[in-house]
Amino acid sequence: MSESNAVINARHDWSGQRAIVIGGSIGGLTAALLLRRLGFDVDVYERTPTSLDGRGGGIVLQPDSLRWFRECSTQHPEQVSTSTDYVQYIGSDNEVLHRDHLPYRYTSWGTFYRALLADFGSEHYHLGEYAAGFDEFSSGTEESAGVEVRFASGLRERAELVVFADGITSPSRRRISPDSELQYSGYVGWRGTVPERDVSPETFELLHDAITFSVGPHTHINVYPIPSTDGGLAVGERLLNYVWYRNVAEGHELDELMTDKRGFAAKVSLHPGAVQDRFIDEMRTAAIELLAPAAAEVVVRTEEPYLQAVYDAGTSRMALGRVALIGDGASAARPHAAAGTAKAAANAWALFDALAESTDISDALAKWEPGQLELGQRLLHRVKAMGTRSQFDCTWTPGDPDLRFGLYAPGR
């Protein structure tokens, strides 16, 4: 018996207890799968009324993100991700300024979501339910204590444990950590994808086996291959995915940019097809002026680019009795360390361990919280420094090991 299996077999059995997960994205599904592995009866409630499949772009996969597929799933990492061998920086003539042999794996949001949902199943996965509030209750004994969640639809659900994985705009964060506020970074991330087959042979050859950076004054972009929309993984059939960071002043400039074609203002993101055409036209022109030609080609060929205003969200608490906050619902860090999905998974695995070693939910959450708070705070501190270097101080130096991806530290 392996050491990992011995640990799992020695865990506390929570059969007969119910857990509710609020948020049906990648972090919520990971938590739900792990709670069910502990014996909980688990239901997931997602506020979006339609399937989340197809949302989002690329994800750089850290070890924590892939752990479910390495240890627990019949689906394996190579079935849900693609890979490259290098990290490189390219210059104004597409010359390679710096290259390291650093293998990474990547996935698309849709591919990873479908794989996790396939493992969880749809019977206990509920769409169109917005969790508006919650309260703990007790009928006089610890065994009869729990949490009631109230939904905007009028639904009320009770469980012994509730996990909020409801994203960067989490309303539960303010309930659990009232001092938490979203803080705008001073820049946005333009995002998009282009099929590898749609770029020139020269660009394909340069980009297909690397995560590629192009750095300019007060801006930078990274480009890497992800599975195609239908999950295709073969080289030449994938998508080239990018995030391009551009400074936008807070106030009327940001407000105007984040107003969609219908005239509605968005706080954090505008989905494909929602960005005003005039801003897309300006973005394509700027790409040619500011980026390496290969990176600019990927941006210009994007049919429907979309936008994310980059925010930070810290928290001073992640647990309140029998309620836990995980992922971006707890603390959201800028994408520079490519660690958001990994942090959500790490939160979920640490919660699994805490519950496996305890017979009391509140006690387990209290022991789980300090380490997860520290993890989020360290990550937040590091990505703020990375953003300052790239977008304001212009000291993002090609090949600097302090700028590598990683949840726990650069390169880790």
C-alpha positions in Angstrom: 0.0 0.0 0.0 1.4 3.4 -0.9 1.8 6.1 1.7 -0.9 8.3 0.1 -3.4 5.4 0.1 -2.6 4.6 3.7 -3.4 8.2 4.6 -6.7 8.1 2.7 -7.7 4.8 4.3 -7.0 6.2 7.8 -9.2 9.2 7.4 -12.3 10.0 9.4 -15.5 8.8 7.7 -18.1 11.6 7.4 -20.8 9.4 6.0 -24.3 10.6 6.9 -23.2 14.3 7.0 -24.1 16.8 4.3 -21.9 19.4 2.7 -23.0 22.2 0.4 -20.5 23.9 -2.0 -21.5 27.3 -3.3 -19.8 27.9 -6.7 -19.6 25.2 -9.4 -16.4 26.3 -11.1 -13.1 24.5 -11.0 -12.3 25.2 -7.3 -15.9 24.3 -6.2 -15.9 21.0 -8.1 -12.5 20.1 -6.7 -13.7 20.7 -3.2 -16.9 18.8 -3.8 -15.1 15.8 -5.1 -12.8 15.7 -2.1 -15.6 16.2 0.4 -17.5 13.3 -1.2 -14.4 11.2 -1.0 -14.5 11.8 2.8 -18.1 10.4 2.9 -20.1 13.6 2.8 -23.3 13.8 0.8 -22.4 16.8 -1.4 -24.5 19.2 -3.5 -23.0 22.0 -5.6 -25.0 25.2 -6.3 -23.9 27.5 -9.1 -25.5 30.9 -9.7 -25.1 30.8 -13.5 -28.4 29.5 -15.0 -26.7 27.8 -18.0 -23.7 25.4 -18.3 -20.3 26.9 -17.6 -18.7 24.9 -20.4 -16.8 27.1 -22.8 -16.2 29.9 -20.4 -12.7 31.2 -19.7 -9.4 30.8 -21.5 -6.2 29.1 -20.6 -4.8 27.8 -17.3 -1.2 27.1 -16.5 -1.4 23.9 -14.5 0.6 23.7 -11.2 1.0 20.4 -9.3 -1.9 21.1 -6.9 -4.3 21.7 -9.9 -3.5 18.3 -11.4 -3.4 16.4 -8.1 -7.0 15.1 -8.4 -6.3 13.6 -11.8 -3.0 12.1 -10.6 -4.3 10.5 -7.5 -8.1 10.0 -7.7 -9.5 10.1 -11.2 -9.7 7.6 -14.0 -8.8 10.5 -16.2 -5.1 11.2 -16.3 -3.3 14.6 -16.7 -2.2 14.0 -20.2 -5.9 13.5 -21.2 -6.9 17.0 -20.0 -3.9 19.1 -20.8 -1.2 19.9 -23.2 2.4 20.8 -22.7 5.5 22.8 -23.8 9.2 22.4 -23.1 10.4 26.0 -22.9 9.8 29.5 -21.5 11.1 32.2 -23.8 11.2 35.9 -24.3 11.1 37.4 -27.8 12.1 40.8 -29.1 11.0 43.3 -31.6 12.1 41.2 -34.6 10.9 37.9 -33.1 14.5 37.1 -32.0 14.7 34.9 -28.9 16.1 37.1 -26.1 16.1 34.4 -23.5 15.0 30.7 -23.4 14.9 28.2 -20.5 14.1 24.6 -20.6 11.1 24.7 -18.2 8.3 22.2 -19.1 4.8 23.3 -18.2 1.3 21.8 -18.7 -1.7 23.8 -19.7 -5.4 23.3 -20.1 -8.4 25.3 -21.2 -11.0 26.3 -18.6 -13.7 24.3 -20.5 -11.6 21.2 -20.8 -10.7 21.1 -17.1 -14.3 22.0 -16.0 -15.8 19.2 -18.2 -13.3 16.7 -16.8 -14.1 17.6 -13.1 -17.8 17.6 -13.8 -17.6 14.2 -15.4 -16.1 12.8 -12.2 -18.7 14.6 -10.0 -21.7 14.0 -12.1 -24.7 16.2 -12.7 -27.3 14.7 -10.3 -26.2 16.9 -7.4 -25.0 19.9 -9.5 -27.5 22.7 -9.5 -27.5 25.6 -11.9 -29.3 29.0 -11.5 -29.1 29.2 -7.7 -27.6 32.3 -6.2 -26.7 32.0 -2.5 -27.9 35.3 -0.9 -27.1 34.6 2.7 -26.5 32.0 5.4 -26.6 31.5 9.2 -25.5 28.8 11.5 -28.1 27.0 13.5 -28.1 24.6 16.5 -30.8 22.4 18.0 -29.0 22.2 21.3 -26.3 19.6 20.5 -23.2 19.6 18.4 -24.6 16.6 16.4 -27.6 18.7 15.4 -25.7 21.9 14.5 -25.3 23.1 10.9 -25.6 25.9 8.4 -28.7 27.1 6.5 -28.1 28.7 3.1 -30.7 31.0 1.7 -31.0 31.4 -2.1 -32.5 34.2 -4.1 -34.9 31.7 -5.7 -36.5 31.2 -2.2 -34.8 27.8 -1.8 -33.3 27.1 1.7 -30.8 24.3 2.2 -29.2 23.0 5.4 -25.9 21.1 5.8 -23.3 20.3 8.4 -20.6 22.1 6.3 -20.8 24.8 3.7 -17.9 25.8 1.4 -18.0 29.0 -0.5 -16.0 28.8 -3.8 -17.9 31.7 -5.4 -15.2 33.6 -7.0 -13.6 37.1 -6.8 -16.9 38.9 -6.4 -18.0 36.5 -3.5 -20.7 38.1 -1.4 -19.8 35.7 1.4 -16.3 37.2 1.7 -17.8 40.4 3.2 -19.8 38.3 5.7 -16.9 36.3 6.9 -14.2 39.0 6.5 -15.9 42.4 6.6 -12.7 44.4 6.1 -12.0 42.7 2.7 -12.3 44.9 -0.4 -11.5 44.6 -4.1 -8.5 46.7 -5.0 -7.9 47.7 -8.6 -4.3 47.1 -9.8 -4.1 49.9 -12.3 -4.3 47.6 -15.4 -6.4 45.2 -17.3 -5.7 41.9 -19.0 -6.8 41.4 -22.7 -7.5 37.8 -23.3 -8.2 35.6 -26.4 -7.4 32.5 -28.3 -6.5 31.7 -31.9 -6.3 28.2 -33.5 -2.7 27.3 -34.1 -3.6 26.5 -37.8 -4.7 30.1 -38.3 -1.3 31.7 -37.7 1.6 31.9 -40.1 4.1 29.0 -40.2 6.8 31.2 -38.8 4.7 32.2 -35.8 3.5 28.6 -35.2 7.1 27.4 -35.3 8.2 30.1 -32.8 5.3 29.7 -30.3 4.1 26.1 -30.4 6.6 24.6 -27.9 6.9 27.4 -25.4 5.2 29.8 -23.1 6.3 33.0 -24.8 6.7 36.5 -23.3 6.9 39.8 -25.1 7.8 42.7 -22.8 7.5 46.4 -23.6 7.4 49.7 -21.6 4.5 49.4 -19.0 3.1 46.2 -20.7 3.7 42.5 -21.3 2.0 39.6 -22.8 2.3 35.8 -22.5 1.2 33.3 -25.1 0.9 29.5 -24.7 -1.0 26.6 -26.3 -4.1 25.1 -24.7 -6.6 22.4 -25.8 -9.0 23.3 -28.6 -12.6 24.1 -27.9 -13.6 20.5 -28.2 -10.6 19.3 -26.1 -8.2 18.5 -28.9 -4.6 18.1 -27.7 -2.6 17.5 -30.9 0.1 20.0 -31.8 -1.4 22.1 -34.7 -4.9 21.5 -33.6 -4.7 23.5 -30.3 -5.4 27.1 -29.5 -2.9 29.8 -28.8 -4.0 31.5 -25.6 -2.8 34.9 -24.3 -3.1 37.4 -21.6 -1.9 40.9 -22.5 -1.6 43.4 -19.6 -2.2 47.1 -20.4 -2.4 50.0 -17.9 -5.8 51.8 -17.7 -6.4 54.5 -15.1 -9.1 54.0 -12.5 -12.1 56.2 -13.0 -13.8 57.2 -16.2 -11.3 55.5 -18.5 -11.8 52.1 -16.8 -15.5 52.6 -16.5 -15.9 53.3 -20.2 -13.7 50.4 -21.2 -15.6 48.0 -19.0 -19.0 49.1 -20.4 -20.3 46.4 -22.7 -22.0 46.8 -26.1 -25.4 46.9 -24.4 -24.4 49.8 -22.2 -24.1 47.8 -19.0 -21.0 48.4 -16.8 -19.1 45.3 -15.7 -17.0 45.2 -12.6 -14.4 42.5 -13.3 -14.8 41.0 -16.8 -16.3 41.3 -20.2 -17.0 38.0 -22.0 -16.2 37.3 -25.7 -18.5 39.4 -27.9 -19.2 41.9 -25.2 -16.3 44.4 -25.7 -17.1 47.5 -27.6 -15.7 47.4 -31.2 -13.8 50.7 -30.9 -11.7 49.3 -28.0 -11.0 46.1 -29.9 -9.8 48.2 -32.9 -7.5 50.3 -30.7 -6.2 47.1 -29.1 -5.3 45.5 -32.4 -3.5 48.7 -33.6 -1.6 48.9 -30.3 -0.5 45.2 -30.5 1.3 45.9 -33.8 3.1 48.9 -32.3 4.0 47.5 -28.9 4.5 43.7 -29.2 6.8 41.3 -30.9 5.4 40.5 -34.3 4.5 36.9 -33.4 2.6 38.0 -30.3 0.9 40.8 -32.2 -0.2 38.4 -34.9 -2.0 36.2 -32.3 -3.7 39.3 -30.9 -4.8 40.7 -34.2 -6.2 37.4 -35.4 -8.4 36.9 -32.4 -12.0 37.1 -33.5 -13.5 37.9 -30.1 -11.0 39.2 -27.5 -12.3 39.7 -24.0 -11.3 41.7 -20.9 -10.5 41.2 -17.3 -9.9 44.1 -15.0 -7.1 43.0 -12.7 -8.0 43.2 -9.0 -6.6 42.0 -5.7 -8.7 40.8 -2.9 -7.2 39.9 0.5 -9.0 38.4 3.5 -8.4 38.2 7.2 -10.6 35.2 7.7 -11.4 32.0 5.7 -13.5 30.2 8.3 -16.6 31.0 10.4 -17.8 28.1 12.4 -18.8 25.5 9.9 -18.4 27.8 6.9 -15.2 27.9 4.8 -14.0 30.3 2.0 -11.7 28.9 -0.7 -10.1 30.0 -3.9 -10.8 33.5 -5.3 -13.7 33.6 -2.9 -11.2 34.0 -0.1 -8.4 35.9 -1.7 -7.8 36.7 -5.3 -4.3 37.3 -6.6 -3.3 38.8 -10.0 -2.5 36.1 -12.6 1.2 36.8 -12.8 2.2 33.6 -10.9 -0.4 31.5 -12.8 -1.5 30.2 -9.4 -5.2 31.0 -9.0 -6.5 27.6 -9.9 -3.7 26.0 -7.9 -4.5 28.0 -4.8 -8.2 26.9 -5.0 -7.1 23.3 -5.3 -4.6 23.7 -2.5 -7.3 25.1 -0.2 -9.5 22.2 -1.0 -6.8 19.5 -0.4 -5.8 21.1 2.9 -9.5 21.1 3.9 -9.7 17.4 3.0 -6.7 16.7 5.2 -8.1 18.8 8.1 -11.4 17.0 8.0 -9.8 13.6 7.6 -7.9 14.1 10.8 -10.8 15.5 12.9 -14.2 14.4 14.2 -15.4 18.1 14.6 -16.1 20.3 11.6 -15.6 23.7 13.4 -12.4 22.5 15.0 -11.1 21.2 11.6 -11.8 24.5 9.9 -10.1 26.4 12.7 -7.0 24.4 12.3 -7.2 24.6 8.5 -7.5 28.4 8.4 -4.1 29.8 9.5 -2.0 28.0 6.9 -4.4 28.8 4.1 -4.5 32.5 5.1 -0.7 32.6 5.0 -0.6 30.9 1.6 -2.9 33.5 0.2 -1.1 36.4 1.7 2.3 35.3 0.5 0.9 34.8 -3.0 -0.8 38.2 -3.0 2.4 39.9 -1.9 4.5 38.3 -4.6 2.1 39.0 -7.5 1.7 42.6 -6.5 5.5 43.0 -6.7 5.5 41.2 -10.1 2.8 43.6 -11.4 4.7 46.6 -10.2 7.8 45.5 -12.0 6.1 44.8 -15.3 3.5 47.6 -15.5 5.0 50.5 -13.6 8.7 50.2 -12.8 9.6 48.5 -16.1 12.1 46.2 -14.4 10.6 42.9 -15.7 13.9 41.4 -17.0 13.8 38.4 -19.4 14.9 35.2 -17.6 14.7 36.6 -14.1 13.9 33.5 -11.9 11.9 35.6 -9.5 9.3 36.1 -12.2 8.6 32.4 -12.8 5.2 30.9 -12.2 4.4 29.1 -9.0 2.0 28.9 -6.1 4.4 28.6 -3.2 7.4 30.5 -4.6 8.9 31.2 -8.1 9.2 27.9 -9.9 7.3 26.0 -7.1 
